[in-house]
Amino acid sequence: MSEASDGGYWVAGIVPELGYETVVFPHGWLKNILVKLALVSPKHGTAVIKIDSKGTVLSAWQDDAAAYTSVTEHKGKLYLGNLAHDYIGVIDLTN
């Protein structure tokens, strides 16, 4: 999780099967984040979401072929760390 330029937060993660988060994280904010990721990407894959300070999803992307686990915003782009491949994903936020 990292801070967005407008005060929100970016979250990237591998989406578990829905239901996993209630067993491992029965309470709290991490469970809520995992649920939001799973709702964006209902299949196993990767989701990147932007949330506000209350946890409301403001925008979202999904990629079923990647394994992004980190996200950083810099100069109008998102840079995504990837565990499965030897590249960094980039999303242009200005488009």
C-alpha positions in Angstrom: 0.0 0.0 0.0 1.3 3.5 -0.9 0.0 7.0 -0.8 -1.5 8.5 -3.9 -0.6 12.1 -5.0 -4.1 13.3 -4.1 -4.1 11.9 -0.6 -5.8 8.5 -1.4 -4.0 5.2 -1.3 -3.0 2.6 -3.9 -3.2 -1.1 -3.0 -1.9 -3.9 -5.2 -2.3 -7.5 -4.4 -2.8 -11.0 -5.6 -6.4 -11.8 -5.2 -7.2 -14.8 -3.1 -10.3 -16.9 -3.7 -13.3 -15.1 -2.1 -13.7 -16.5 1.4 -10.0 -16.8 2.2 -9.9 -13.4 3.8 -12.6 -14.2 6.4 -10.6 -17.2 7.7 -7.1 -15.6 7.8 -8.2 -12.0 8.7 -11.6 -12.3 10.5 -11.7 -8.6 11.5 -10.2 -5.3 10.6 -9.0 -3.2 7.8 -6.9 -5.9 6.1 -9.9 -8.1 5.6 -11.8 -5.1 4.1 -9.0 -4.5 1.6 -8.8 -8.2 0.6 -12.6 -8.2 0.0 -12.3 -5.1 -2.1 -9.5 -6.7 -4.2 -11.6 -9.8 -4.7 -14.7 -7.8 -5.8 -12.6 -6.1 -8.5 -11.1 -9.3 -9.8 -13.5 -12.2 -9.0 -11.0 -14.7 -10.6 -7.6 -15.4 -9.1 -5.3 -12.7 -10.4 -4.1 -9.3 -9.5 -6.0 -6.2 -8.7 -4.8 -2.6 -8.2 -7.2 -0.3 -6.4 -7.2 3.3 -5.3 -9.1 3.9 -2.0 -9.8 7.0 0.0 -9.1 7.3 3.8 -12.4 5.6 4.5 -11.7 2.6 2.3 -14.0 3.5 -0.5 -12.8 2.2 -3.9 -12.2 5.2 -6.2 -10.7 3.3 -9.2 -9.5 -0.2 -10.0 -7.6 -2.3 -12.6 -7.2 -6.0 -12.8 -4.7 -8.3 -14.6 -5.3 -12.0 -14.5 -1.9 -12.9 -15.9 0.4 -10.9 -13.6 1.3 -11.1 -9.9 1.6 -7.4 -8.8 2.3 -7.0 -5.2 3.4 -3.4 -4.9 2.4 -0.1 -6.4 4.0 3.3 -6.4 2.8 6.5 -8.0 5.3 8.8 -9.6 4.8 11.7 -12.0 1.4 10.6 -13.3 2.2 6.9 -13.6 1.8 3.8 -11.5 4.7 1.5 -11.2 3.8 -2.1 -10.3 6.2 -4.6 -8.7 5.7 -8.1 -10.1 6.7 -11.4 -8.4 6.1 -13.7 -11.4 7.9 -11.9 -14.2 11.1 -9.9 -14.9 9.4 -6.6 -15.6 7.7 -3.7 -13.9 4.1 -2.9 -14.9 3.3 0.7 -15.7 -0.1 2.4 -15.9 -0.3 5.9 -17.3 -2.8 7.9 -15.1 -2.9 10.9 -17.5 -5.0 9.0 -20.1 
